[in-house]
Amino acid sequence: MITLITWEHESSKPEVREFETVAACYNLAANSGFYKAQIVNEFGVVDYEF
C-alpha cells in the first residue's frame, strides 16, 4: 500500500489516504493544489514530496 499524506494549508492537520498504486497517488498529489503532499512507500520512506 502506498500512503498519501496531504496538508490543505500550512497550519492544517495532515490527512492520510492509502492507495494501491503509485500512479493514482502521484496523480492526486501533483494535480490537486495541496499546500504540501508526501507519497510514502510501504517501508515508511518518503518517495515524493510536493
C-alpha positions as MATLAB code, in Angstrom:
seq = 'MITLITWEHESSKPEVREFETVAACYNLAANSGFYKAQIVNEFGVVDYEF';
ca = [
       0.000    0.000    0.000;
       1.136    3.500   -0.842;
       0.262    6.298    1.571;
      -0.527    9.882    0.596;
      -0.264   12.488    3.340;
      -1.669   15.911    2.441;
      -1.936   19.328    4.051;
      -4.562   21.796    2.780;
      -2.613   24.790    4.131;
       0.402   25.434    6.345;
      -1.339   25.105    9.720;
      -3.825   22.340    8.855;
      -3.698   18.801   10.211;
      -2.397   16.170    7.799;
      -4.892   13.873    6.091;
      -3.810   10.312    5.321;
      -5.095    8.255    2.380;
      -3.976    4.843    1.144;
      -3.721    3.779   -2.499;
      -2.946    0.562   -4.348;
      -0.712    2.197   -6.974;
       1.860    4.973   -7.005;
       0.357    6.322  -10.246;
      -3.028    7.094   -8.666;
      -1.371    8.589   -5.615;
       1.028   10.717   -7.680;
      -1.770   11.975   -9.915;
      -3.809   13.220   -6.952;
      -0.796   14.749   -5.176;
       0.559   16.566   -8.220;
      -2.719   17.957   -9.558;
      -4.856   18.809   -6.536;
      -3.240   22.033   -5.325;
      -2.376   20.923   -1.799;
      -0.063   23.098    0.320;
       2.109   20.005    0.836;
       1.813   16.366   -0.175;
       4.028   13.373    0.604;
       3.929    9.946   -1.005;
       5.219    7.335    1.437;
       6.061    3.765    0.406;
       5.297    0.584    2.365;
       8.594    0.885    4.262;
       7.792    4.356    5.615;
      10.167    6.189    3.287;
       9.012    9.392    1.557;
       9.322    8.772   -2.200;
       7.887   12.092   -3.447;
       7.164   15.417   -1.822;
       5.283   18.298   -3.436;
];
